[in-house]
Amino acid sequence: YTNDVLNVEGNDLDTAPRRMASAQLLWQPRTASSVEVEWRHTGPYFLNAQNTRRYDGHKLINVRWREQLSETFYIGARLINLEDRSYAERADFAFGNERYFIGEPRSVYGEIGFRFD
C-alpha cells in the first residue's frame, strides 16, 4: 500500500475507514479513584473493491472506573458499549455475501489487580 487510500481504479480501499477517532474524559474525585468516559468513532467504509457495498460506521461510549485500595491492590469495572448499539468490529464482502463480525453488546467487567515487586 501507499499513503493514498485510493486503489488503481480511483476507488477507496475496501474495509479501510477514512476516519477513526476516540476521545477520553478522565475525572479523579480522589487521588486513588478515577472514572473515565470514552467516545469511539469508526467512520463509514466500503466493503468491496468496487465500492458498491458500504458499512455506515459506528460510535460507541465506554465507561471505566478504578479504585486504588493500597499501593499494590486495586479494583475496577468497565462498562463497554453503554448504549447497547449494534455494530460490526469488522465488515467485508466475500464469497458473494456481506459479512459482519458483530461487536460486543453492552457488557460489564470487574477487575481485581495486584502488583508484585
Backbone hydrogen bonds, N-H to C=O, Kabsch-Sander energy under -0.5 kcal/mol:
donor,donor_aa,acceptor,acceptor_aa,energy
7,N,11,N,-3.1
10,G,7,N,-2.2
13,L,5,V,-2.5
15,T,46,F,-3.7
16,A,13,L,-1.1
18,R,44,P,-0.8
21,A,41,H,-2.4
23,A,39,W,-2.2
25,L,37,V,-2.6
27,W,35,V,-3.0
30,R,33,S,-0.7
33,S,30,R,-1.2
34,S,66,R,-2.4
35,V,27,W,-2.7
36,E,64,R,-3.0
37,V,25,L,-2.3
38,E,62,N,-3.1
39,W,23,A,-2.8
40,R,60,L,-2.7
41,H,21,A,-3.2
42,T,58,H,-2.9
43,G,19,R,-3.3
45,Y,55,Y,-2.1
47,L,53,R,-2.9
48,N,53,R,-0.7
51,N,48,N,-1.6
55,Y,45,Y,-3.3
58,H,42,T,-2.2
60,L,40,R,-2.5
62,N,38,E,-2.5
63,V,79,L,-2.7
64,R,36,E,-2.8
65,W,77,A,-2.8
66,R,34,S,-2.4
67,E,75,I,-3.0
68,Q,32,A,-3.7
69,L,67,E,-0.9
69,L,73,F,-1.5
70,S,73,F,-1.9
74,Y,113,G,-2.4
75,I,67,E,-2.2
76,G,111,E,-1.9
77,A,65,W,-2.2
78,R,109,Y,-2.4
79,L,63,V,-3.3
80,I,78,R,-0.6
80,I,107,S,-2.8
82,L,61,I,-3.0
84,D,81,N,-2.4
89,E,101,F,-2.6
90,R,101,F,-1.0
92,D,99,R,-2.3
93,F,47,L,-1.3
94,A,97,N,-2.5
97,N,94,A,-1.9
99,R,92,D,-3.4
101,F,90,R,-3.1
101,F,99,R,-0.5
102,I,100,Y,-1.1
103,G,87,Y,-3.1
107,S,80,I,-2.0
109,Y,78,R,-2.5
111,E,76,G,-2.7
113,G,74,Y,-2.9
115,R,72,T,-2.3
116,F,114,F,-0.5
117,D,115,R,-0.5
